[in-house]
Amino acid sequence: MSGTPTNSARLAARRGRDASGRLPWLAARRALLAVLVALTTLVGAGLMWHILQPGGITPLQWGILTLFSVIFAWIAVGFWTAVAGFLLLLADRDPLTLAHRPRVDAERTQPITRRTVLAMPIHNESPSQVAATLSATAESLIATGEAHHFTLFVLSDTTDPAIAAAEARAIAGLQGRLEGRLALHYRRRPGNAGRKAGNIAEFCRRWGATFDFMVVLDADSRMEGETLLGLVRAMQARPGVGLIQTVPLPVRQHTLFGRLAQFAASLYAPMLAAGQSAWQGDAANYWGHNAILRLGAFMDHAGLPRLPGRPPLGGEILSHDFVEAALLRRAGWEVQLETRLTGSFEEMPGNLLDYARRDRRWTQGNLQHLRLLAAPGLHGLSRLHFLLGATAFVSSLLWLAILLAGSLDAVLIARSEPAYFGHGEQLFPFWPRARPELIAALLAMTATLLLLPKLLGLLLALGRRAGGYGGRARLVMSALLEGLAAILLAPIMMAFHSAFVVGVLTGTSVDWGAQAREGRVVPWREALRHTAPFALLGGVWIALVHWQVPMLVAWLAPVWVGLALSPLLVRVSGSRRLGEWLARRGLLDTPEPQAHAGLLEARHDLVADDAAETDTPAPWPPPPECPGEMPTQSLHKESR
């Protein structure tokens, strides 16, 4: 096993080729996206400039124009990505090769010849959750008849003694049920050095040389056996590829927020992912789980350094996955987003507050990436991934700044006397006038960029898989419900993200613990503690605007209504009763639970018995080690 590409593999990576096909016109695709984004941004910024220009642009308005241009460019990337994905799915084209027949279909005939480990790093997770999700994936893999090519490894970093004891019992019980059918090993580290990335790296140094490929699973990951076989066959057939990422869809939540998020992801994520895959090509990103890695390449080139300085922007790299993908691409290995392999799933927080807490960790990790933009040798798209990932959170602060600055500007204009003459000689007075036609055009353009991708995703589903959503009528009603919810919840997430960014930039670090995945109703006290400032901001903001510029109240309603109602919306978001009420009426249904029922069914009853048995033997010891090197990479000078 080698982590160094051959000369032909390096050349193939640079040209966008591999053994099974080409990535044609890849440079042209990227250039087309860049041109479309640039033109869209210029048009939007031009409209805003003409709206602000009469009477001269003040420093405050220059700030608004600058922030608006940045945000508009970010929105344009998402819009044109969605359009590309829509066209590719409509034409049934492979986003990577643009061919009618995807490579994964041709690769299905290949025999499995490589050894693959399914590695699940965990840290203070629910033992029943871990055993249930791993059991579902294992049984699906066994059903393919190819499980003898795979090994399971649970890599525990659990520090809570009570959880560790229950975890050991649950894994031992699962080992007993899988005995003779699929090998399962368990290793627990005494600490949590390096967090998840350190956990994976420690496994690589001890056992990585035993295997050719590694599929990384989170504690909530579920993958179909056929999907795992497809990933292995793809890696076998594409010798220049170091990492293939699937598109995991959220499943198994029954709260109102969970069902809304699952519906939105099912409807829109495949289209957006297809568009991303089309222009990212051989320089895609890594999302940390539900992906397959070429272990030799990963061990040789993806050892993470510590960032200089103290947390939150220094120290251990938190969002390690982006950086690992960038390091692999820097070494000449392709990183691909494979959208034609379905059957990849994850679970997510069941209410808005727990979802925001997860985003708080990601905010810090993604802002760290801004320090890596100038790292030498990185592919241009790797730098773009860093930038777009950070912008996803910083954009909320920019939007809030634009809205507040715009409101302030409107108040100042309303309270000021019009200036009819400038400082120099002037024969005729200047008559300031509003430009309602330009304002309407800019609003229409912005609404199109934000809402058309949702309409395109809906059109695809209406034409091909409406039955999985309960039929066309229920699909349209569900899409309208999700759109309304998105409008109400967007200002709350904008406020959360803005607070997170300010917190990171002012030196506040975050504990990177286990995620909250189970659905729960947020208590009123907790909801008010976290969102009362948002409600106060919305109330004071709209009161001042109504006092000075009443006509702006309706225009700002999509923002201030969500902020003012934020405690109630956070409370309701975790309601299982509302989620089940909608389910009984066939709303917010998705095709995945029916199409993958065996994989997604609950298995907690089966593993709970194992975890409760006091006489369950300890997990079997891990296999003999096969030590290997995983050198730390440099992000400050070229690696040699």
C-alpha positions as CSV (number, residue, x, y, z in Angstrom):
1,M,0.0,0.0,0.0
2,S,1.4,3.3,-1.0
3,G,0.3,6.9,-0.4
4,T,2.3,8.4,-3.2
5,P,0.7,8.6,-6.7
6,T,2.6,7.4,-9.6
7,N,3.6,9.9,-12.3
8,S,0.7,8.8,-14.5
9,A,-1.7,9.2,-11.6
10,R,-0.4,12.7,-10.8
11,L,-0.8,13.6,-14.5
12,A,-4.2,12.1,-14.5
13,A,-5.2,14.2,-11.5
14,R,-3.9,17.4,-13.1
15,R,-5.8,16.7,-16.3
16,G,-9.0,15.6,-14.5
17,R,-8.7,12.0,-15.7
18,D,-8.7,8.6,-14.0
19,A,-8.7,5.0,-15.2
20,S,-12.5,4.9,-15.8
21,G,-13.1,8.1,-17.6
22,R,-12.5,11.8,-18.0
23,L,-13.8,14.9,-16.3
24,P,-14.2,16.9,-19.6
25,W,-14.3,20.6,-19.8
26,L,-13.5,21.0,-16.1
27,A,-11.6,24.3,-16.5
28,A,-14.4,25.6,-18.8
29,R,-17.0,24.7,-16.2
30,R,-15.2,26.6,-13.5
31,A,-14.6,29.5,-15.7
32,L,-18.2,29.7,-16.7
33,L,-19.3,29.7,-13.0
34,A,-16.8,32.4,-12.3
35,V,-18.1,34.6,-15.1
36,L,-21.7,34.0,-14.2
37,V,-21.1,34.9,-10.5
38,A,-19.1,38.0,-11.5
39,L,-21.7,39.3,-13.9
40,T,-24.5,38.6,-11.4
41,T,-22.6,40.5,-8.7
42,L,-21.9,43.4,-11.0
43,V,-25.5,43.8,-11.9
44,G,-26.7,43.6,-8.3
45,A,-24.0,46.0,-7.1
46,G,-24.7,48.3,-10.0
47,L,-28.4,48.5,-9.1
48,M,-27.5,49.2,-5.5
49,W,-25.1,51.9,-6.6
50,H,-27.7,53.7,-8.7
51,I,-30.2,53.4,-5.9
52,L,-27.8,55.1,-3.5
53,Q,-26.1,57.5,-5.9
54,P,-28.7,60.4,-6.2
55,G,-27.4,63.2,-4.0
56,G,-24.0,61.6,-3.5
57,I,-23.0,58.5,-1.6
58,T,-22.2,58.9,2.1
59,P,-19.5,56.9,3.9
60,L,-22.3,54.9,5.5
61,Q,-23.8,54.1,2.1
62,W,-20.3,53.1,0.7
63,G,-20.2,50.6,3.6
64,I,-23.6,49.3,2.7
65,L,-22.6,48.9,-1.0
66,T,-19.4,47.0,-0.1
67,L,-21.1,44.6,2.3
68,F,-23.9,44.1,-0.2
69,S,-21.5,43.2,-3.0
70,V,-19.8,40.6,-0.9
71,I,-23.1,39.0,0.2
72,F,-24.5,39.1,-3.4
73,A,-21.4,37.3,-4.7
74,W,-21.9,34.5,-2.1
75,I,-25.6,34.2,-3.0
76,A,-24.7,34.1,-6.7
77,V,-22.4,31.1,-6.2
78,G,-25.2,29.2,-4.5
79,F,-27.7,30.2,-7.2
80,W,-25.6,29.2,-10.2
81,T,-24.6,26.0,-8.5
82,A,-28.3,25.1,-8.1
83,V,-29.0,25.9,-11.7
84,A,-26.2,23.7,-12.8
85,G,-27.4,20.8,-10.6
86,F,-31.0,21.3,-11.9
87,L,-29.9,21.0,-15.6
88,L,-27.7,18.0,-14.9
89,L,-30.4,16.1,-13.1
90,L,-33.0,17.1,-15.6
91,A,-30.8,15.7,-18.4
92,D,-29.8,12.7,-16.3
93,R,-26.1,13.5,-16.6
94,D,-23.3,12.4,-14.3
95,P,-22.0,15.6,-12.7
96,L,-18.4,14.5,-12.8
97,T,-18.1,13.1,-16.3
98,L,-21.2,14.7,-17.9
99,A,-22.0,11.2,-19.4
100,H,-25.5,9.7,-19.5
101,R,-24.2,6.6,-17.8
102,P,-22.6,7.3,-14.5
103,R,-19.3,5.6,-13.7
104,V,-20.7,4.0,-10.6
105,D,-23.0,1.9,-12.9
106,A,-20.0,0.6,-14.9
107,E,-18.0,-0.1,-11.8
108,R,-20.7,-2.3,-10.2
109,T,-19.4,-5.3,-12.2
110,Q,-15.9,-5.1,-10.6
111,P,-15.0,-7.7,-7.9
112,I,-13.9,-6.3,-4.5
113,T,-10.2,-6.9,-4.1
114,R,-9.2,-4.4,-1.4
115,R,-9.5,-4.4,2.4
116,T,-11.6,-1.7,3.8
117,V,-12.1,-0.6,7.4
118,L,-15.3,1.2,8.6
119,A,-14.1,3.5,11.4
120,M,-16.5,5.1,13.8
121,P,-14.8,7.6,16.1
122,I,-16.9,8.5,19.1
123,H,-16.7,10.7,22.2
124,N,-19.2,10.5,25.0
125,E,-21.9,9.4,22.7
126,S,-25.1,7.5,23.6
127,P,-24.0,3.8,23.6
128,S,-27.3,2.7,22.4
129,Q,-27.2,5.2,19.5
130,V,-23.7,4.0,18.5
131,A,-24.6,0.3,18.6
132,A,-27.9,0.8,16.8
133,T,-26.5,2.8,13.9
134,L,-23.5,0.5,13.5
135,S,-25.7,-2.6,13.7
136,A,-28.0,-1.2,10.9
137,T,-25.0,-0.5,8.6
138,A,-23.4,-3.9,9.5
139,E,-26.5,-5.9,8.7
140,S,-27.0,-4.1,5.4
141,L,-23.4,-4.8,4.5
142,I,-23.7,-8.5,5.5
143,A,-26.8,-8.8,3.3
144,T,-24.6,-8.0,0.2
145,G,-22.5,-11.2,0.7
146,E,-19.3,-9.1,0.5
147,A,-18.8,-8.3,4.2
148,H,-15.7,-10.4,4.4
149,H,-13.8,-7.6,2.6
150,F,-14.6,-5.2,5.5
151,T,-13.7,-4.7,9.2
152,L,-15.5,-2.5,11.7
153,F,-13.6,-0.4,14.2
154,V,-15.2,1.7,17.0
155,L,-12.6,4.2,18.1
156,S,-13.7,5.5,21.5
157,D,-12.4,8.7,23.0
158,T,-15.1,8.6,25.7
159,T,-14.0,10.3,29.0
160,D,-17.1,9.8,31.1
161,P,-16.6,6.5,33.1
162,A,-20.4,5.7,33.2
163,I,-20.8,6.2,29.5
164,A,-17.6,4.2,28.9
165,A,-18.9,1.2,30.9
166,A,-22.2,1.2,29.0
167,E,-20.4,1.6,25.8
168,A,-18.2,-1.4,26.4
169,R,-21.2,-3.6,27.2
170,A,-23.1,-2.4,24.1
171,I,-20.1,-3.1,21.8
172,A,-19.5,-6.5,23.4
173,G,-23.1,-7.4,22.7
174,L,-22.9,-6.3,19.1
175,Q,-19.6,-8.2,18.7
176,G,-21.4,-11.3,19.8
177,R,-24.3,-10.8,17.3
178,L,-21.9,-10.2,14.4
179,E,-19.5,-13.0,15.3
180,G,-18.6,-15.1,12.3
181,R,-20.3,-12.6,9.9
182,L,-18.4,-9.4,10.2
183,A,-15.4,-8.5,12.3
184,L,-15.9,-5.7,14.9
185,H,-13.1,-4.3,17.0
186,Y,-13.2,-1.7,19.8
187,R,-10.4,0.5,21.0
188,R,-10.7,3.2,23.8
189,R,-8.1,5.9,24.2
190,P,-7.5,7.2,27.7
191,G,-7.8,10.8,26.5
192,N,-9.2,13.0,23.7
193,A,-6.0,14.5,22.3
194,G,-6.6,16.0,18.9
195,R,-10.3,15.3,19.1
196,K,-11.8,13.4,16.2
197,A,-8.8,14.1,13.9
198,G,-6.4,12.9,16.6
199,N,-8.5,9.8,17.2
200,I,-8.4,8.9,13.5
201,A,-4.7,9.6,13.2
202,E,-3.9,7.4,16.2
203,F,-5.8,4.5,14.5
204,C,-3.9,5.1,11.3
205,R,-0.5,4.9,13.1
206,R,-1.5,1.7,14.8
207,W,-3.6,-0.2,12.3
208,G,-3.8,1.9,9.1
209,A,-1.2,-0.2,7.2
210,T,-3.5,-3.2,7.5
211,F,-6.1,-1.7,5.2
212,D,-6.3,-0.1,1.7
213,F,-9.3,2.1,2.3
214,M,-11.2,3.6,5.2
215,V,-14.8,4.7,5.4
216,V,-15.3,7.2,8.2
217,L,-18.6,7.1,10.0
218,D,-20.0,9.4,12.6
219,A,-22.0,8.0,15.6
220,D,-25.2,8.8,13.7
221,S,-24.1,7.6,10.3
222,R,-26.0,4.9,8.5
223,M,-25.0,3.6,5.1
224,E,-26.4,0.9,2.8
225,G,-24.2,-2.1,2.1
226,E,-24.5,-1.5,-1.7
227,T,-23.4,2.1,-1.2
228,L,-20.3,0.9,0.7
229,L,-19.5,-1.5,-2.1
230,G,-19.9,1.3,-4.7
231,L,-17.4,3.4,-2.8
232,V,-14.9,0.6,-2.7
233,R,-15.3,-0.2,-6.3
234,A,-15.0,3.5,-7.2
235,M,-11.7,3.8,-5.3
236,Q,-10.4,0.6,-7.0
237,A,-11.3,1.9,-10.5
238,R,-10.0,5.5,-9.9
239,P,-6.3,5.2,-9.0
240,G,-5.7,8.9,-8.9
241,V,-8.5,9.5,-6.4
242,G,-7.6,9.9,-2.7
243,L,-11.1,10.7,-1.2
244,I,-14.7,10.2,-2.4
245,Q,-17.4,12.0,-0.4
246,T,-21.1,10.9,-0.6
247,V,-24.1,13.1,0.1
248,P,-25.5,12.1,3.5
249,L,-29.2,13.1,4.0
250,P,-30.7,13.7,7.5
251,V,-33.2,11.1,8.7
252,R,-35.1,9.7,11.7
253,Q,-36.2,12.9,13.3
254,H,-39.8,13.4,14.3
255,T,-39.9,16.9,15.7
256,L,-41.2,19.8,13.8
257,F,-37.7,21.2,13.1
258,G,-36.3,17.8,12.3
259,R,-39.0,17.1,9.7
260,L,-38.6,20.5,8.2
261,A,-34.9,20.0,7.8
262,Q,-35.2,16.5,6.5
263,F,-37.8,17.6,3.9
264,A,-35.6,20.5,2.7
265,A,-32.5,18.3,2.5
266,S,-34.3,15.6,0.6
267,L,-35.8,18.1,-1.9
268,Y,-32.8,20.4,-2.5
269,A,-29.5,18.7,-1.4
270,P,-29.2,16.3,-4.3
271,M,-29.6,19.1,-6.8
272,L,-27.1,21.4,-5.0
273,A,-24.6,18.6,-4.6
274,A,-24.8,17.8,-8.3
275,G,-24.0,21.4,-9.1
276,Q,-21.1,21.4,-6.7
277,S,-19.7,18.2,-8.1
278,A,-19.9,19.6,-11.6
279,W,-17.6,22.6,-11.0
280,Q,-15.5,21.2,-8.1
281,G,-14.6,18.1,-10.2
282,D,-11.3,16.7,-8.9
283,A,-11.0,19.3,-6.1
284,A,-14.1,18.7,-4.0
285,N,-14.4,18.9,-0.3
286,Y,-14.6,16.5,2.6
287,W,-17.4,16.7,5.2
288,G,-15.7,14.4,7.8
289,H,-18.0,11.3,7.5
290,N,-19.8,9.1,5.1
291,A,-16.7,9.2,2.8
292,I,-14.0,6.8,1.7
293,L,-10.3,7.6,2.0
294,R,-7.3,5.9,0.4
295,L,-5.4,5.2,3.5
296,G,-1.9,5.3,2.1
297,A,-2.5,8.7,0.6
298,F,-4.3,9.9,3.8
299,M,-1.5,8.8,6.1
300,D,1.3,10.2,3.9
301,H,-0.3,13.6,3.4
302,A,-3.1,14.5,5.8
303,G,-1.3,14.6,9.2
304,L,-2.6,17.9,10.8
305,P,-0.4,20.4,12.5
306,R,-1.4,22.8,15.3
307,L,-2.1,26.4,14.3
308,P,0.2,28.9,16.0
309,G,-1.4,31.0,18.7
310,R,-4.2,30.3,21.3
311,P,-7.8,29.2,20.7
312,P,-10.2,30.1,19.3
313,L,-8.3,30.8,16.1
314,G,-5.1,28.9,17.1
315,G,-4.3,25.5,18.5
316,E,-5.9,22.3,17.2
317,I,-7.6,22.5,13.9
318,L,-11.3,21.9,14.7
319,S,-12.9,21.6,11.3
320,H,-10.3,19.1,10.2
321,D,-12.1,17.7,7.2
322,F,-11.7,20.7,4.9
323,V,-8.0,20.8,5.7
324,E,-7.5,17.1,5.1
325,A,-9.1,17.4,1.7
326,A,-6.9,20.4,0.9
327,L,-3.8,18.5,1.9
328,L,-4.7,15.5,-0.2
329,R,-5.3,17.7,-3.2
330,R,-2.1,19.6,-2.7
331,A,-0.2,16.2,-2.9
332,G,-1.7,15.5,-6.3
333,W,-4.7,13.3,-5.2
334,E,-8.2,13.9,-6.6
335,V,-11.0,14.6,-4.1
336,Q,-14.4,13.9,-5.6
337,L,-18.0,14.4,-4.6
338,E,-20.0,11.4,-5.8
339,T,-23.6,12.2,-6.0
340,R,-24.8,9.1,-7.9
341,L,-24.4,6.8,-4.9
342,T,-27.4,7.1,-2.7
343,G,-28.1,5.3,0.6
344,S,-25.9,7.6,2.8
345,F,-27.6,9.1,5.9
346,E,-27.0,10.9,9.1
347,E,-29.0,12.2,12.0
348,M,-29.2,15.8,13.2
349,P,-30.4,17.9,16.1
350,G,-34.1,18.0,16.6
351,N,-34.7,21.6,17.6
352,L,-33.4,25.0,16.5
353,L,-31.3,25.6,19.7
354,D,-29.4,22.4,19.5
355,Y,-28.9,22.9,15.8
356,A,-27.5,26.4,16.5
357,R,-25.1,24.9,19.2
358,R,-23.7,22.6,16.6
359,D,-23.2,25.6,14.3
360,R,-21.3,27.4,17.1
361,R,-18.6,24.7,16.9
362,W,-18.5,24.9,13.1
363,T,-18.3,28.7,13.2
364,Q,-15.0,28.5,15.2
365,G,-13.6,25.7,13.0
366,N,-14.5,27.5,9.7
367,L,-13.1,30.9,10.9
368,Q,-9.8,29.1,11.6
369,H,-9.6,28.3,7.9
370,L,-9.2,31.9,7.1
371,R,-5.7,31.7,8.5
372,L,-5.0,29.0,5.9
373,L,-5.9,30.9,2.8
374,A,-2.3,31.8,2.1
375,A,-0.9,28.3,2.9
376,P,1.5,27.4,0.1
377,G,0.8,24.8,-2.6
378,L,-2.9,24.6,-2.0
379,H,-5.3,24.2,-5.0
380,G,-7.3,27.3,-5.8
381,L,-10.6,25.5,-5.1
382,S,-9.3,24.4,-1.7
383,R,-8.8,28.0,-0.8
384,L,-12.3,28.7,-2.1
385,H,-13.7,26.0,0.1
386,F,-12.0,27.7,3.1
387,L,-13.4,31.1,2.1
388,L,-17.0,29.9,1.3
389,G,-17.1,27.9,4.5
390,A,-16.2,30.9,6.6
391,T,-18.5,33.1,4.6
392,A,-21.5,30.9,5.4
393,F,-21.2,32.2,9.0
394,V,-19.7,35.6,8.4
395,S,-22.5,36.4,5.9
396,S,-25.0,36.5,8.8
397,L,-23.0,39.3,10.5
398,L,-22.7,41.1,7.2
399,W,-26.5,40.8,6.5
400,L,-27.2,42.1,10.0
401,A,-24.8,45.0,9.5
402,I,-26.4,45.9,6.1
403,L,-29.9,45.8,7.6
404,L,-29.0,47.9,10.6
405,A,-27.0,50.4,8.5
406,G,-29.8,50.6,5.9
407,S,-32.3,51.3,8.6
408,L,-30.0,54.0,10.1
409,D,-29.5,55.5,6.7
410,A,-33.3,55.7,6.1
411,V,-33.8,57.4,9.5
412,L,-31.0,59.9,8.8
413,I,-32.5,60.7,5.4
414,A,-36.0,61.1,6.9
415,R,-34.7,63.5,9.6
416,S,-32.4,65.6,7.3
417,E,-33.3,68.6,5.2
418,P,-32.8,68.0,1.5
419,A,-29.8,69.7,0.0
420,Y,-30.8,71.4,-3.3
421,F,-27.4,73.0,-4.0
422,G,-23.9,71.7,-3.8
423,H,-20.8,73.6,-2.6
424,G,-19.8,74.9,-6.1
425,E,-21.6,77.1,-8.5
426,Q,-24.9,75.6,-9.6
427,L,-27.4,77.1,-12.0
428,F,-30.3,74.7,-11.2
429,P,-31.2,73.0,-7.9
430,F,-30.7,69.3,-7.5
431,W,-34.0,67.6,-7.0
432,P,-33.5,64.3,-5.1
433,R,-35.9,61.6,-6.1
434,A,-36.5,58.0,-5.2
435,R,-35.8,55.3,-7.8
436,P,-38.7,52.8,-7.1
437,E,-38.1,51.0,-10.4
438,L,-34.5,50.2,-9.4
439,I,-35.5,49.2,-5.9
440,A,-38.1,46.9,-7.3
441,A,-35.6,45.4,-9.8
442,L,-33.0,44.7,-7.1
443,L,-35.6,43.2,-4.8
444,A,-36.9,41.0,-7.6
445,M,-33.3,39.9,-8.5
446,T,-32.5,39.1,-4.9
447,A,-35.7,37.1,-4.4
448,T,-35.0,35.2,-7.6
449,L,-31.5,34.2,-6.5
450,L,-32.8,33.1,-3.1
451,L,-36.1,31.4,-4.1
452,L,-35.6,30.0,-7.6
453,P,-33.3,27.2,-6.4
454,K,-36.2,26.0,-4.1
455,L,-38.6,26.1,-7.1
456,L,-36.2,24.1,-9.3
457,G,-35.8,21.4,-6.6
458,L,-39.6,21.3,-6.3
459,L,-40.0,21.0,-10.1
460,L,-37.6,18.0,-10.2
461,A,-39.5,16.3,-7.5
462,L,-42.9,16.9,-9.0
463,G,-41.7,15.4,-12.3
464,R,-40.0,12.3,-11.0
465,R,-40.6,11.3,-7.4
466,A,-43.7,13.1,-6.1
467,G,-45.1,9.8,-4.7
468,G,-42.4,9.6,-2.1
469,Y,-43.5,13.0,-0.7
470,G,-47.2,11.9,-0.5
471,G,-48.2,13.0,-4.0
472,R,-48.0,16.3,-5.9
473,A,-50.6,18.2,-3.8
474,R,-48.9,17.3,-0.5
475,L,-45.5,18.0,-2.0
476,V,-46.5,21.5,-3.0
477,M,-48.1,22.1,0.4
478,S,-45.0,20.8,2.2
479,A,-42.7,23.0,0.1
480,L,-44.8,26.1,0.9
481,L,-44.7,25.2,4.6
482,E,-41.0,24.7,4.5
483,G,-40.5,28.0,2.7
484,L,-42.6,29.9,5.3
485,A,-40.6,28.2,8.1
486,A,-37.3,29.1,6.4
487,I,-38.3,32.8,6.3
488,L,-39.3,32.8,9.9
489,L,-36.2,30.9,11.2
490,A,-33.6,32.7,8.9
491,P,-33.4,35.9,11.1
492,I,-32.9,33.8,14.2
493,M,-30.0,31.9,12.6
494,M,-28.7,35.2,11.4
495,A,-28.6,36.5,15.0
496,F,-27.1,33.3,16.3
497,H,-24.4,33.2,13.7
498,S,-23.6,36.9,14.1
499,A,-23.2,36.3,17.9
500,F,-21.0,33.3,17.2
501,V,-18.7,35.2,14.9
502,V,-18.3,38.1,17.3
503,G,-17.6,35.6,20.1
504,V,-14.9,33.9,18.1
505,L,-13.3,37.1,17.0
506,T,-13.3,38.4,20.6
507,G,-11.5,35.3,21.9
508,T,-14.3,33.0,23.1
509,S,-13.5,29.4,22.5
510,V,-16.0,26.5,22.6
511,D,-16.1,23.0,24.0
512,W,-16.1,20.4,21.2
513,G,-18.3,17.8,22.8
514,A,-20.9,15.2,21.7
515,Q,-23.7,16.5,19.6
516,A,-27.3,16.6,20.8
517,R,-29.2,14.4,18.3
518,E,-32.3,13.3,20.1
519,G,-35.4,15.4,19.6
520,R,-36.6,17.4,22.7
521,V,-38.8,20.3,23.5
522,V,-36.8,23.3,24.6
523,P,-37.9,24.5,28.0
524,W,-39.2,28.1,28.1
525,R,-36.5,29.2,30.5
526,E,-33.8,27.9,28.2
527,A,-35.4,29.3,25.1
528,L,-35.7,32.8,26.7
529,R,-32.2,32.7,28.0
530,H,-30.8,32.2,24.6
531,T,-33.2,34.2,22.4
532,A,-34.6,37.0,24.6
533,P,-31.9,39.4,23.3
534,F,-33.0,38.6,19.8
535,A,-36.6,39.4,20.6
536,L,-35.6,42.6,22.3
537,L,-33.5,43.6,19.3
538,G,-36.4,42.9,16.9
539,G,-38.9,44.8,19.0
540,V,-36.7,47.9,19.6
541,W,-35.5,47.9,16.0
542,I,-39.0,47.9,14.5
543,A,-40.3,50.4,17.1
544,L,-37.6,52.9,16.2
545,V,-38.1,52.4,12.4
546,H,-41.9,52.8,12.8
547,W,-41.4,56.0,14.8
548,Q,-39.1,57.5,12.1
549,V,-39.9,55.8,8.8
550,P,-43.2,53.9,9.1
551,M,-43.1,52.8,5.5
552,L,-40.1,50.5,6.2
553,V,-42.0,48.4,8.7
554,A,-43.6,46.2,6.1
555,W,-40.3,45.8,4.1
556,L,-38.5,44.7,7.2
557,A,-41.2,42.3,8.4
558,P,-39.4,39.1,7.2
559,V,-36.6,40.1,9.6
560,W,-38.2,41.6,12.7
561,V,-41.1,39.1,12.9
562,G,-38.8,36.1,13.2
563,L,-36.6,38.0,15.8
564,A,-39.6,39.1,17.8
565,L,-41.0,35.6,17.9
566,S,-37.7,33.8,18.4
567,P,-38.4,32.4,22.0
568,L,-41.7,30.9,20.8
569,L,-40.2,29.6,17.5
570,V,-37.3,27.9,19.4
571,R,-39.7,26.3,21.8
572,V,-42.0,25.1,19.1
573,S,-39.2,23.8,16.9
574,G,-38.6,20.8,19.2
575,S,-42.3,19.8,19.3
576,R,-42.7,16.1,18.5
577,R,-46.5,16.5,18.8
578,L,-46.6,19.1,15.9
579,G,-44.2,16.9,13.9
580,E,-46.5,13.9,14.3
581,W,-49.6,16.0,13.6
582,L,-48.1,16.9,10.2
583,A,-47.0,13.3,9.6
584,R,-50.6,12.1,10.1
585,R,-51.6,14.5,7.3
586,G,-48.8,13.4,5.0
587,L,-47.0,16.7,5.1
588,L,-43.2,17.0,5.2
589,D,-42.9,13.3,4.2
590,T,-39.7,12.2,2.3
591,P,-39.0,9.1,0.2
592,E,-36.0,7.9,2.2
593,P,-37.7,6.1,5.1
594,Q,-39.7,4.0,2.6
595,A,-36.9,3.4,0.2
596,H,-34.4,2.4,2.9
597,A,-36.7,1.0,5.6
598,G,-34.4,-1.8,6.7
599,L,-31.4,0.5,7.2
600,L,-33.4,3.3,9.0
601,E,-35.6,1.3,11.3
602,A,-35.0,1.8,15.0
603,R,-32.8,-0.9,16.6
604,H,-32.5,0.7,20.1
605,D,-34.7,-2.1,21.6
606,L,-32.2,-4.7,20.3
607,V,-29.1,-3.1,21.7
608,A,-30.6,-1.8,24.9
609,D,-30.8,-5.4,26.2
610,D,-27.1,-5.8,25.6
611,A,-26.2,-2.5,27.3
612,A,-28.3,-3.5,30.4
613,E,-26.8,-6.9,30.9
614,T,-24.4,-6.8,33.8
615,D,-22.8,-10.1,32.9
616,T,-22.0,-9.1,29.3
617,P,-18.3,-9.9,28.7
618,A,-15.8,-7.1,27.9
619,P,-15.2,-6.3,24.3
620,W,-12.7,-8.4,22.5
621,P,-9.2,-6.9,22.4
622,P,-8.3,-5.2,19.2
623,P,-6.2,-7.1,16.6
624,P,-2.4,-7.0,16.5
625,E,-1.1,-3.6,15.4
626,C,0.6,-2.9,12.1
627,P,2.4,0.4,12.8
628,G,2.7,3.0,10.1
629,E,3.8,6.6,9.8
630,M,1.5,9.7,9.5
631,P,3.8,12.7,9.4
632,T,2.6,16.1,10.4
633,Q,2.2,18.3,7.3
634,S,3.3,21.9,7.1
635,L,0.9,24.7,6.2
636,H,3.6,27.4,6.3
637,K,6.1,26.1,3.7
638,E,6.2,23.6,0.9
639,S,6.3,20.0,2.1
640,R,9.3,18.0,0.7
